[in-house]
Amino acid sequence: MLNYAWLIFVPPLVAMLLNLFFGRRYGPRLASFLGAAAVGLSFLVAVAIFFGLRALPIEERSVEILLWDWIHIGQFRPNFALLIDPLSVLMALVVTGVGFLIHVYAVEYMKQDDEHRALDVRRYVRFFVYVNFFIVAMLTLVLGNNLVMLYVGWEGVGLASYLLIGFWFHRPAARDAGNKAFIVNRIGDFGLALAIMLIFRQLVLAGAGEQAGSLAFYAIFDVIESNPSALLGIAVAASLLLLLAATGKSAQIPLWVWLPDAMEGPTPVSALIHAATMVTAGVYMVVRMSPLFELATVAGANVMLVVAWVGGLTALMGATIALTKTDLKRILAYSTVSQLGFMFMAVGVGSYVAGMFHLTTHAFFKACLFLGAGAVMHAMHGELDINKMGGLKAKMRSTYWTFLIAAAALAGFPLTAGFFSKDAVLVADFEAHQYLLYAVGLFTALLTAIYAFKIVFVVFWGQPRDRKLYEHAHEQPRLMTWPLWILAFLSIFGGLLNLPFIATLEHWIEPIYQMGPEGVTAHPSVALEITLLTLSALAALGGIYLAYYFYVKNPGVTDRLRERMALLHRVAANSFYFDAAYDAIRRGLWATAHFCAAAIDQGGIDAAVNGVARGAGWLGERTRRVQTGLVGVYALTMFVGLVILLAYFLVSGVLK
């Protein structure tokens, strides 16, 4: 089966091309069916690949499949080849599995969308072309066996996100959000391109032979293992550039600002970007290139710790901002920023299993939350302000229960998938002796529980705050609710993937990474782990109680807290002024460009060039007057010139 792993690309690629060229002819119903069914078939292929790889001995679970020779330019010879190993297969399962449920949901969602009602069939079909392209690009990113294929997929998901975030392009906010996502990610993408060039150049200089030209991951890792000095000189620079790329794609400090605005796209797009595809690319890339990050630590710069602290600060910042927001989708967007930070906290201390475990469970509960938010949005005629909602659990039972389960997993409620994966991250930080980072993560977990259940209590509990909207609210069709139930089920039982007595995910991924920092992969004692589990559970339960106290039992407390902490609230509500800082930089660059254009270009360069032209014109004008057209004047001029020359030669002879 592994030799046919390329089949995973075929269904979404074929569906994309069919819808692109013929979708308008056979209509939106068949177009949406093709788009969703194609991703479902890819998921089945991913499952078959999983079992095919699992049948191999552990030491042989890394298979490279050459599809065709791709680029041959001197020593630069990357191939179009697939890498089938536990990490890439896990990512393929998440991308296609969660992506399939989102596609099914989108079939009904886009049909009911109020914006879509005013549009033609072409727009509906185009949506499924874009989301199929998104899946193809993401599969290229995670299944490619070399850095060049990763880069192609990396840029592909960037293009797809631009098209989908700005899908309602008649809205200025959607257009601006698409442009913002594309431009901000270009900064990170530039870092990735430079890192690839550095690695290739250093391998060539080190005489790595064919390994230099292929840029295959395991070829690079072999060089690191057998001859670390070949990459030691550029390990720090390359890993920092890769981290810059990861902060852009996975929305970490300082390039996280595009992700909240991505909410301008249709809700299935938000779920697809935030749960299963684009934002996980940075985490995957750091895990995939972890031997290089670890080599940078050996070289004297603890880049791994930088990764961990970037994640820790981002997690805290995202959770703090989420507490101040009232837009349902934006609360979940900042939650995604925060949860991605948890993943970086894990991989930054070398606990790649914990990072990938949280990536997997997060895909389950965050997709469920976003799709549930879309159902609420439909029920409330596009309204997203939670302060205009309330009492919806009586009218939307399925949405309420699935949202409650996913919120509990996000909060880390005991025995849910989120509880086990978040605890794995916190335990990894503690075991790496990063106690301050652990404290930041634990406090962030408390804040996460508060804002997660703030949504539940304000949106679904209590009395309706807008009676007119409430009267029109209703449960969504089954095609939108049954994906929610599947994701809710996974949000509860997804933690079984890595329970201590099962450890399926750990046994699946960990054998391919044997170079982790000392002590990180060691398991804590039972007593210590129980203590850390208890603290994590107390943080979750405490946060849920505080949310109940603030938003149900004594709602007036929040207003008083807001007044007492006015400065902190203002800073968090304005997203720590990151957007304002970037806007100030933009204005500064714009002013500098205007100054250069006026003073240097027009006042300097243009003035000099135009001055030479004017001088030549003045000289030509004066010279032109000599040419009178009269023969006598020319003869006189020649005679005078001859006299001057003779006088010159006579004087010169006398002087000599």
Summary of the structure (lengths in Angstrom):
residues: 656
radius of gyration: 31.2
end to end distance: 102.2
largest distance: 121.2
contacts: 2426
relative contact order: 0.07
helix: 80%
strand: 3%
